[in-house]
Amino acid sequence: MITPRFLRQSLLITALGSLALAAQAQTVWRFSNWLPPTHHVVTEMIQPWAADVEKATEGRVKIQVLPALGAPPAHFDLVKNGVADIAFSVHAYTPNRFKFTEMGELPFTTDHAVVNSLAYWRTYQKHFAQANEHEGTVLLGLWTNGSYQLFTKANALTSMNAVSGIKIRVPGTTVEKITRSLGMTPISSPLSEAYEQISRGVIQGMFQQKETVVAFKMTQHMPTASYVPGGFAHSSQFVVVNAAKWAALEARDRAAIEKLSGETMVRRFAAVWQAKEDDADRLLAAAGVKVTDVQGPLLQELRGKLAFVQDEWLADASKKSPAAKQALDEYRGLITSVSRELGVSK
């Protein structure tokens, strides 16, 4: 005989089983974070995007931000090898591994992070995505932050010899080439060591975006800045997810995340960087940083001296893709058209 008590127990077991299945159905991606948890990349970019992913997938996909599972340069491989499921990183941290992404690091492009990022993303997707540089992962987005300018203890770039001999921290291959060509000595080190190095006199300056100089409180040690239109270089950044983890998602969840990724992510994340750069202009002025705008004949001479950076990239990229020259031309053309699209003059 089936008693009411038996029915209640059966219903309870069924309900618990359904809850267990629901819990199992939720996908949790482990995001390895190597930045301070209060850094705006985490608080204003990754965490809000992760919350939107969870909402768009109706809770079926959740992103758990964890402390770093490895050193910053290791993060692409951490995702590729499945140690982490998803991560943010910087292409320059693994020199010469990502050749096509070096296009986004070239000098004299634009100072506006959103303009540069959209032009870069659209060009990369059209011409270089099929090269599968990020093999083993799915590239959700790539973008650049504000342009790198030259910050020093004393030497402004008032002539081609004005900065010769000083030691400069460099964040990657492109900046290292520029540093050497201007007669400076490159010192490769992580950004986490930059404050100690500049305060102790180990280095006398660095190529860096304005926001970082302010955020790391280095204005007192680098009160001199030299700016060039379009920057000396840029930082190409990205988010990737493990390919197997991506493939394991339901089609509806992949579609939901795709709507939040690609150009949507690029525009969104670059806008955060641009807002920080705009604020940094005011803070640098308030801190008394003296800015020298490199222009006129000196700028033309500098452009000529640094032309080899683009030439070398183009030669190397052309060995891997016959479309490299066309891509570069389109990228620079897009900077102009995207600037008009966004109403940006710089």
C-alpha positions in Angstrom: 0.0 0.0 0.0 1.3 3.5 -0.9 1.0 5.6 2.2 0.9 9.4 2.3 4.2 9.3 4.2 5.8 7.3 1.3 4.5 9.8 -1.2 6.0 12.7 0.8 9.3 10.9 1.0 9.2 10.1 -2.8 8.5 13.8 -3.6 11.3 15.0 -1.3 13.8 12.6 -2.9 12.7 13.7 -6.4 13.0 17.4 -5.4 16.5 16.8 -4.0 17.5 14.9 -7.1 16.3 17.8 -9.3 18.3 20.3 -7.2 21.4 18.1 -7.5 21.0 17.9 -11.3 20.5 21.7 -11.4 23.7 22.2 -9.4 25.6 19.9 -11.7 24.2 21.7 -14.7 25.8 25.0 -13.6 29.2 25.7 -15.3 31.8 27.5 -13.2 34.7 28.9 -15.0 37.8 29.6 -12.9 39.2 33.0 -13.8 42.9 33.3 -12.8 43.6 36.8 -11.7 47.2 38.1 -11.4 46.2 41.7 -10.7 45.4 43.3 -7.3 41.7 42.5 -6.6 41.1 46.3 -6.3 42.6 47.1 -9.8 40.0 48.5 -12.2 40.7 45.8 -14.7 39.1 43.5 -12.1 36.5 45.8 -10.5 35.4 47.7 -13.6 36.0 45.2 -16.4 36.1 41.6 -15.5 33.7 41.4 -12.6 30.9 43.4 -14.2 31.3 41.4 -17.4 31.2 38.1 -15.4 28.0 39.3 -13.7 26.5 40.0 -17.1 27.5 36.5 -18.3 25.8 34.9 -15.3 22.7 37.0 -16.0 22.6 36.4 -19.7 22.9 32.6 -19.2 20.3 32.6 -16.5 22.8 31.4 -14.0 24.0 28.4 -16.0 27.5 29.9 -16.4 29.3 31.5 -13.5 32.8 33.0 -13.5 34.8 32.6 -10.2 37.6 35.0 -9.9 40.5 33.3 -8.2 44.0 34.4 -7.0 46.7 33.9 -9.7 47.3 30.3 -10.6 50.7 31.2 -12.1 52.9 34.2 -13.0 51.4 36.9 -15.3 53.3 35.7 -18.4 52.0 32.2 -17.9 48.3 33.0 -18.2 47.8 32.2 -21.8 49.2 28.7 -21.3 47.4 28.3 -18.0 44.1 28.6 -20.0 45.3 26.6 -23.0 46.4 23.7 -20.8 43.2 23.8 -18.6 44.9 24.9 -15.4 42.6 27.9 -15.5 39.4 28.2 -17.6 39.6 31.8 -18.5 42.0 34.7 -18.0 43.1 38.2 -18.9 46.6 38.9 -20.0 49.0 41.0 -22.1 50.5 39.8 -25.4 53.8 41.5 -24.7 54.4 39.3 -21.7 55.3 36.4 -24.1 57.6 38.2 -26.7 57.6 36.9 -30.3 54.8 34.4 -29.6 52.0 36.5 -31.0 53.3 38.2 -34.1 50.1 39.6 -35.6 49.0 41.2 -32.3 52.1 43.3 -32.4 50.3 45.4 -35.0 48.3 46.9 -32.1 51.5 47.9 -30.3 52.9 50.0 -33.1 53.9 53.7 -32.5 52.2 56.8 -33.9 48.7 55.4 -34.3 46.2 57.1 -31.9 46.1 58.1 -28.3 42.4 57.1 -27.9 42.0 53.7 -26.4 38.5 53.0 -27.9 39.5 54.2 -31.4 42.7 52.1 -31.4 41.0 49.1 -30.0 38.1 49.0 -32.4 40.4 49.6 -35.4 42.7 46.9 -34.1 39.9 44.3 -33.4 38.2 44.8 -36.7 41.4 44.4 -38.6 42.6 41.4 -36.6 39.3 39.6 -37.0 39.2 40.2 -40.8 42.8 39.3 -41.6 44.5 37.4 -38.8 41.9 35.4 -36.8 42.2 32.5 -39.2 45.9 32.2 -38.4 44.8 30.9 -35.0 47.5 32.5 -32.9 45.5 31.7 -29.8 45.2 28.0 -30.6 43.8 25.9 -27.8 41.7 28.8 -26.6 38.8 30.9 -27.8 39.7 34.6 -28.1 36.8 36.6 -26.6 38.4 40.0 -27.2 41.6 42.0 -27.7 42.1 45.7 -27.2 44.7 48.3 -26.2 44.9 50.7 -23.3 46.1 54.3 -23.5 49.2 55.1 -25.5 52.7 54.8 -24.0 54.5 58.1 -23.5 57.9 58.7 -22.0 58.1 59.6 -18.3 61.5 60.4 -16.8 63.2 61.8 -13.7 64.7 64.7 -15.6 65.4 64.2 -19.3 62.7 65.6 -21.7 62.9 64.5 -25.3 64.0 67.9 -26.6 66.5 66.4 -29.1 67.4 63.0 -30.4 70.3 62.9 -27.9 68.5 64.3 -24.9 67.6 60.9 -23.4 70.7 58.9 -24.5 72.3 56.9 -21.8 69.5 56.7 -19.3 68.0 53.4 -18.0 64.4 52.8 -18.9 62.0 50.0 -17.8 60.5 48.3 -20.8 57.3 46.2 -20.9 57.9 44.3 -24.1 59.7 43.8 -27.4 58.3 46.8 -29.2 59.3 49.2 -26.5 62.7 47.6 -26.1 63.4 48.3 -29.8 62.4 51.9 -29.4 64.5 52.3 -26.2 67.6 51.0 -27.8 67.2 53.1 -31.0 67.1 56.3 -28.8 70.3 55.3 -27.1 68.7 54.4 -23.8 69.4 51.2 -21.8 66.3 48.9 -21.5 65.6 47.2 -18.2 63.0 44.5 -18.4 61.0 44.0 -15.3 57.4 43.5 -14.2 55.3 46.5 -13.4 55.1 45.5 -9.8 58.8 46.3 -9.4 58.6 49.7 -11.2 58.0 51.9 -8.2 60.9 50.5 -6.2 63.2 50.7 -9.3 62.4 54.4 -10.0 62.4 55.4 -6.4 65.8 53.8 -5.8 67.3 55.1 -9.0 67.7 51.7 -10.7 65.9 53.2 -13.7 65.5 56.8 -14.7 62.2 56.5 -16.4 59.8 54.3 -18.5 57.5 54.2 -21.4 54.1 53.9 -19.8 50.5 55.0 -20.1 49.5 58.0 -18.1 47.0 56.2 -15.9 49.7 53.8 -14.6 52.1 56.5 -13.6 49.3 58.0 -11.5 47.9 54.8 -10.2 51.3 53.6 -9.0 52.1 57.0 -7.4 55.2 57.6 -9.5 54.7 61.2 -10.4 57.1 62.4 -7.7 59.9 60.3 -9.2 59.0 61.0 -12.8 58.0 64.7 -13.0 59.0 65.0 -16.7 56.9 63.7 -19.6 57.5 63.7 -23.3 54.4 63.0 -25.5 54.2 62.1 -29.2 51.0 62.0 -31.2 49.7 58.4 -31.3 52.1 57.3 -28.6 55.5 55.5 -28.7 53.7 52.2 -28.3 50.6 50.5 -26.9 49.7 47.4 -24.8 47.8 44.7 -26.6 45.5 42.9 -24.0 43.1 40.0 -24.3 40.7 37.6 -22.6 40.7 33.9 -23.6 38.8 30.9 -22.5 39.9 27.3 -22.7 38.7 25.7 -26.0 37.3 22.6 -24.4 35.4 24.5 -21.8 33.9 26.7 -24.5 32.9 23.7 -26.6 31.3 22.0 -23.5 28.8 24.9 -23.2 25.2 24.6 -24.4 24.7 26.4 -27.7 22.4 28.9 -26.1 25.0 29.8 -23.5 27.8 30.2 -26.1 25.5 32.5 -28.1 24.7 34.6 -25.0 28.4 35.0 -24.1 29.3 35.9 -27.7 26.9 38.8 -27.5 28.9 40.1 -24.6 32.2 39.4 -26.2 34.0 40.4 -29.4 33.5 44.0 -30.4 31.1 44.6 -27.4 33.8 43.6 -25.0 36.5 45.5 -26.9 34.5 48.7 -26.8 33.5 48.2 -23.2 37.0 47.5 -21.8 38.8 50.1 -23.9 36.3 52.7 -22.6 37.4 52.0 -19.1 41.0 52.5 -20.0 40.1 55.8 -21.9 38.2 57.1 -18.9 41.3 56.4 -16.7 43.6 58.2 -19.2 41.3 61.2 -19.3 41.4 61.4 -15.5 45.1 60.9 -15.5 45.6 64.1 -17.6 44.1 66.1 -14.8 46.0 64.3 -12.0 49.3 64.6 -13.8 48.8 68.4 -14.2 47.8 68.7 -10.5 51.0 66.8 -9.5 53.1 69.3 -11.4 54.4 66.9 -14.1 56.0 69.0 -16.9 54.9 67.9 -20.3 56.9 68.3 -23.5 54.9 67.8 -26.7 57.3 66.5 -29.3 56.4 68.3 -32.6 57.8 69.9 -35.7 61.1 68.9 -37.2 62.0 66.8 -34.1 58.8 64.8 -34.4 59.5 64.2 -38.1 63.0 63.1 -37.3 61.7 60.8 -34.6 59.2 59.2 -36.9 61.9 58.5 -39.4 64.2 57.0 -36.7 61.4 54.7 -35.4 60.0 53.7 -38.8 62.0 50.5 -38.6 59.6 49.2 -35.9 56.7 49.1 -38.3 58.9 47.9 -41.2 60.3 45.0 -39.1 56.8 44.0 -38.0 55.5 44.1 -41.5 58.4 42.0 -42.8 57.9 39.4 -40.1 54.1 39.4 -40.4 54.3 39.1 -44.2 56.2 35.8 -43.8 53.1 34.4 -42.0 50.4 36.1 -44.0 50.3 37.7 -47.5 47.6 40.0 -46.2 49.8 41.8 -43.7 50.4 44.9 -45.7 46.7 45.2 -46.6 45.8 44.7 -43.0 48.2 47.4 -41.8 46.8 49.9 -44.3 43.3 49.0 -43.3 44.1 49.3 -39.6 45.5 52.9 -40.1 42.6 53.7 -42.3 40.1 52.5 -39.7 41.7 54.7 -37.0 40.6 57.6 -39.1 37.1 56.3 -39.8 36.5 55.1 -36.3 37.6 58.5 -35.0 34.9 60.1 -37.1 32.4 57.4 -36.1 33.0 58.2 -32.4 33.5 61.9 -32.8 37.0 61.7 -31.5 39.6 64.3 -32.7 42.8 62.7 -31.2 
